[in-house]
Amino acid sequence: MGTRFGTRGRTAARAGALTLAAALAVTLAACSPGSDDGGGGDDDGDGEQTTVTFRLWDEAAAAAYRTSFDEFEEQNPDIRVEVETVPWANYWEALPLDISSGEMADIWWTNTSNFGRYADAGNLLDITQSVGDDHDEWSQAVADLYTRDETLWGVPQLQDSIALFYNKTVTDAAGIDPTTLRWDPSGEGDTFLPAAQAVTTDNAGNAATSPDFNPDDVDVWGFNAQNDLQAIYIDFLGSNGAQYQDGDEFAFDSPEGVESFQYLVDLINTHHVSPPAADTNANGDLARDLFVQGRMAFFQSGQYSLPAMADIGEEFEWGIAPMLEGPEGRVSVVHGVAALGNAATEHPEETAEVLRWLGSVEGQLPLAETGAAFPGAVGARDAYLEYWAEQDVDISALQNALDGDTIAAPVGPNVNAGANAISPIFEEMFLGRIPVPDALAQAQAAGNEAIAE
């Protein structure tokens, strides 16, 4: 499972949505706050239930939430929780329309790119007031993402983590220890580029370091350098001491930002250790598929790629190492999904009870126990680790990244508009058609202009 940043935040999202699984093809009709579908009505003192609606975009997560709410309803027989699943493709279009018409659910999922405008517009419940301070420990990194104007607006639900998947069969043959790899734009102490060149081979068996290497006939690629915000370039920015945003505005056009993107673009167009951007721009899942097929040695990604690894079988050995180290260490993006409360709910007390449940270890265990994602409630993390341990997958590198140095995911009420303005410029940059310094200057100006509109 993997959370999505926004409309263009990550294209590789087939395994889930923080990517739990493929989204439903059919949009369920949104119900007005407190409405029901015949299973119960508002509590009028005769023992009937009050219905609280909960909306999200992922059906696999919805199944886990239904299990969670079964237990909640046993403990709170006067409250019924109705789960609505609206596919990602329709989710953000329906949201503002349903809020303005009064048809929005009492509680709904959000990512960092999309909550700011609703917080600023007064559409959300203040979580500290509604839930209180007496709750199970939450991921502080995720809580910080949903704190705006010193107010917490979301209950942390899920958290992403970034690490380096590697083909152990290939790296062992090359004598490479993936846990020690470091990139450096200066070239000094850069152990990653030589490693990526050593494991990139053409169909004649020539490594990328050989004068006979044919970059137009590659069999095994070294790394997934591509136009991927979540798994690649925001992490490279952070590990080189650069910023993606300063407040709500973009701030990647800096000397450190140029170095970070130039390194990535050169991996593709100069060193030919990463697939052509023409291919990865068109298919964000290409690198993941190549890794699963044994045709990529190093694949930096999040826990949302874990389900796809089941397709590897016994074709080769693989493992998970810490994400690549940069000049400023390992700095990975922090992102998570949160549950928001509707300020217009007709049932604020019952909605608050459901929000408290959603923030509890008990309430999040079904998400963790099904291997969906790292839960926002810290006490439920062990259940997620145990799930993957039972699959013989060591995800300790992903776990450690949760508590390491981080760079924030995109935030702000208009960040999606800015991202849409940036996207075509970044695509051309990764293709090598616009020099990196020019592309960053153009993209930052266009993005911030879109934010300000």
N, C-alpha and C positions, 0 to 999 in steps of 0.2 A: 504494500500500500504506500502511496506517496501523496502528499498534499500538493496541490498546484498553487503556484504564486498568483497567477492571474491569467488573462486571456492569451498572453504570449510568453508566460514565464517558463514553461517547460513543455516541449512538444512530446517528449517520451512519456506518455501517460496511459498506455494501453492496459497495464496491469492493475490500475487502480486510480484513485483520484486524489491526497497526500498522497496515490493511485490504488485504491483497494482492489478493484476489479473493473471489468468493463461496465460502464454505466448503463442503466436501463435504456432501452430504445423507446419506451413509452413514458411520457410524463404523466404522473398522477395528478389529478386535479387538486389544487391547493384549497384547503379549507380555511374558513375564517377562524380567528382566534376563539378557542373554546367550542368549536363546532364538533359534531360527531357524525358517524356514518350508520347510526342505528344501534350501536353497541351500548349506548348509554346516553344520558342527557345531563344537563346541568343539575347540580345538587340543589334540590328545592326543599330539603328537610325530610324527604320521604325515602332516603337511602340511595338515591340515584347518584351516579358518578359525575364528576366534573371532568371534561375531556380537555387535555392540554395537547396541542399539536407540536410536532418536532419535525423539521425539514432538513434534509441533507441531499447530497448529490450522488451517493454511492450505494449501490444495492448490497454489496458484500458487507459494508459497514452497517447498513440498515438491518441486516439479519442479526448481527451481533447486538445491536441496540435493542431489537425486539426481545432477545433473550434477557438482556439487562432489565428492560422495563417490565417483563413478566415478574421478576423478583420485586421490583419497586411496587408494582400494583398489589402484590401479596402483602407487603408491609404497609401500603397506603390504599386500602380498598375503596376509598372515596374519590381516588383520582385515577383516571384512565389516560394513557399516553398513546396518541395516534401518530405513527411514523409515516411521513410523506417522503417519497423519493422523486426528485426532479433531476433529470440528467444534466450533466455539466454543460452540454451544448445549449440548454435552455435556461439554466439556473439563474445566471446573472441578468438575463433579459427579463425574466419573470419577477425577480426580486423587487425592483423599484416600482413596477406596476402594481404588484400585490400590496406593497406597503402603502402606496398612495390611495388605493381603493379600499383599504381596510381588510383585505383578504389574506394577509400574511400570517404565517404560523406564529404560535406563541414563542417558540424557540427555533433558531436555525443555525446551521453550520456556516462558517465563513473562513476565508483565508486572509492573510495580512493585506493583500492588495485591495480588498473590497469592503472593509469594515469602517474605514475612516470617515467616509461621507455620511454614513448613517449615525455614527457617533456625533459628528458635528451638527447634524440636523435634528438631534434630539429624539431619534427613533429607538434608542436602546436603553435598556435598564442598566443602572449603575450596579455592577456585580457586588461591590463591597456593601452597598446598602441592601441589596436583595438577598445575597447569600450570607453575608457576614464574614467575620474573620476566623470563625471556628470551623475550619474545614481541613480535610487531609492535605498534605503537602503537595503543591503543584510545581511543575517545571517553572522555575523562575524565568528562564530564558523565553518561554512561550508567553508567560504572563506579562513580561516586559513588552513584548510585541503588541499586545492588545491593551496596553496602557497608553492613553492619549489625554493630554492636558491633566496629568496626574490622577486620572480616573481609570479604573480597570473596567473594561467593557465586555470581556469574554471569559468564559470558563475553559481553560485549556483541556483539549480532548486528545489530540494526537501530536506527535512530534517527529520530524524527519531527522535523519542523520546521514552524513556523507563519509564514505570510505573508499578504498581502492580494491576492487575485485581483481584477482589475477589468476592467470592460467599457470598453475603450479608445474605442470608437465613441461611447459615451455621455459619458465623461469629457472627451474632446476637444471634443465639441459644447458642453459646459458650461464649458470653460476651466479644468478642475481638474487639478492635478498630484497624482496619488495618492501620490507618494513624500514629500510634505510634510505629510500630514494628521496632525493632533494632536487628541486628545480631552482635555477638562479639565472635571471636575465643577463647578468654580467658574464656568465660562463664559468666563473670561479666557484669551485666546489659543486658544480652541477653534475650530479650523478644520474639524473633521470634521462636527459637526452641521449647519452651514450647507451643506456640500458634500452631505451625505446628503439634506437637504431639497431642494436644487436638482435632484437627479437622480431624486427620487421623484415620479412623475407618475401621475395618474389617467387613465382611458380617454378623457377629454375633453381631455387634454393639459395640465391644470393641475398645476403643481408644488406640493409640500407647503407652500411659502411663500405660496401664493395663497389668498385668502379663499374662492375657489370650489372649492378642492381637496376631493374626496370620498374620505375614507379608507375607505369601504366599497366603492369601485370602483377599486382601484389596478391600474395596468398594469405599471409598473416600480417595484420597491422599491429603497430605498437601500442597506440593509445587513442582515446576518443576525444581529442581536441575538436570542439565544435561549438556552434552558436547555442549553447545550453546554459542558461543563467544559473539554475539551481545546482547542478552537479559540477559545472566547469568554471565559467568565467568569474562569477562572484566570489568563488573560493580562491581563485588565483589572485583576484584583487586583494582580498583580505590577507592572504599569506605573503603579499608583497607590500603591505602597509598602505594600500590604497583604499579609497572609499567607493561605494556604489551610490550612496545618497548622503547628503548633509541636511538633516531635517527632512522635509518633504521633497526637496529638490535633488536632481541628479548631480553627482560630483565625481564621476569616473574619469573626467578629462584632466588628468594630472600626470606629471612625469612617471609616477609609479603605475598609474593606470595604463599609460602608453606602453611601458615595459611589459606589463602583464599580458595585454592583448597581443602585442607584437610577438611574444614568446609563443602564444597559442597559434597565431596565424602562420608563423614560421614552421611550426610542427606539421602543418598541413601542406603549405605551398613551397617551402624551401627544403625541409628535411624529408618530407613524404613519409612520415611515420603514422599519420592519421588519414582517414578517408577524405576524399575531396569534399569540400563544402557544398558543391552542387548536389551531392548525394545526401549528406546529412541535413542540409537545409530542407530538402524535400521529404525526408523521412527521419524524424527525430529518434526513432527506435532502431535505426540501422546498426549503430554501434553495439547496442545491447544484443541484437540478433547475431552479429558477427562474433561477439564473445561467446554466446551460447553454442555457436557452431564450431568453436575452437579456432576462429580466424582473427582474434584480437587478444593480445597478451595482457594489457592493462586496461581496465574499464572503471573509471571513477564514477560512482553513482551512489544512490541512497538505498535505504532498506526497501523502498518501493520496487526495486529490481529483484528482490529475493525470490518471489514466486516464479519468475521466468527461469531461474537457475535449475528448477526441477527438470527442465527439458534436457539438461546436460547428460544426465544418467551417468554411465561409466565411460563416456567417451574420453574424458581426461580428468585429472585432478585439478581442483580450484580452491581458492581460499580468499580471505578478506584481510587486507592489511590496512594500517592507518592511511588516511588520505595523504597525498603528496605534501611534503614539507617545502616551504618556501623561505625566502630570506627572513621573514618575521615568524617563522614556525608554521605549525598546522592551524589554519584559521578557516573553519568551515561555516557555511551558512546555517543559521538557525531559522527554522520555519515550523509552523504548527497550525493545526485547525483548532478553532475555538467555537463554543456554543454561545450564541447571543440571545438575550432576552428582549422580546418585543415590548417597547414602552407602551404600546396601545393595547396590550392584552386585556381582555375582560376579566381575567382571573389571575391577578398578580400574586396572590398568596400561593395558589397551587403551582403557578409557573416557577416561583421561587423554590418550592419544594423539589420540583423536577430538576432545576438547575443545581441544587445542592446534591442531588443524587448523581447527576452527570459529572460533578466534580469529585466524587468519592472513589476510593479504591474499589469498593464493592461494585459500584456502578460501571466502572471501566474494565473490570476483569474480563468480561466476555470479549471485549475488543482485543485485549492482550492475549488471552488464551487461544484465540484463533489465528494468531500471528499476523494480525492486521497492521499494526504499527506500534512504535513506542507510545505508551499511554501518557497523557498529560499529568495524571496522578502518579507521583514518583513511586508510591508503594505498590503499584501494579506492574512496575517494570520487570520484576523477577518472573512473572508469569509469561511475559513476552520472550524473555531469554530462554526460559524452560521450553517453550514451544519449539524454538529453532534448535535447541540442543537435542530435542527428541528427533529432529530431522537430520541430526549429525552435522549441523552447521554452526560453526563458532562465529558469533556476531559480536565478540568482545570489542573489536575495533570500532564498530558502529556505536556500541554502548559507551566506550570511552570518549568518543567524539561529542557526545551529549554534554559532557562536563568540561570540554576543552574550550579554547579560545574561539570566539564566533564573530561573524559579521551578520548584521540583520538582513532579513528578507525585505523585499520592497514594501514600503508603507506609504500612507498618505491617501487622501480622498480622491485624487486624480491621477494616481500613479499608473493606472491601466492606460489612460489616454496618453501619458508620456511614453509608456512601453510600446504602444502601437506606433508612435511616431519614430521611435528608435529602431524598431525591428527591421525595416527594409534597408536602413543604412548599415546595420550590423551584418545583415546577410551579404551585402556587397563587400564589406570589409573582410569577412571570413573567406569570401571567394577570391580575395586579393585584388579586387577591382578599384578599391579606394584605399590609399595609404592609411595606416592605422592612426597617425596623429590627426589627419584630416577627418577621418571617419568619426573619431571620438568628439572632436570639436563640433562637427555638424550634428551628431546624435544628441549630445548634451544640450545644445542650443534648441534643437527641435523638440526634445523631450520636455525641457523646462517651459518652453513656450506653450506646449499642449497642456501642461499641468496648470499653468496660470490662466488659461481660458475659462 
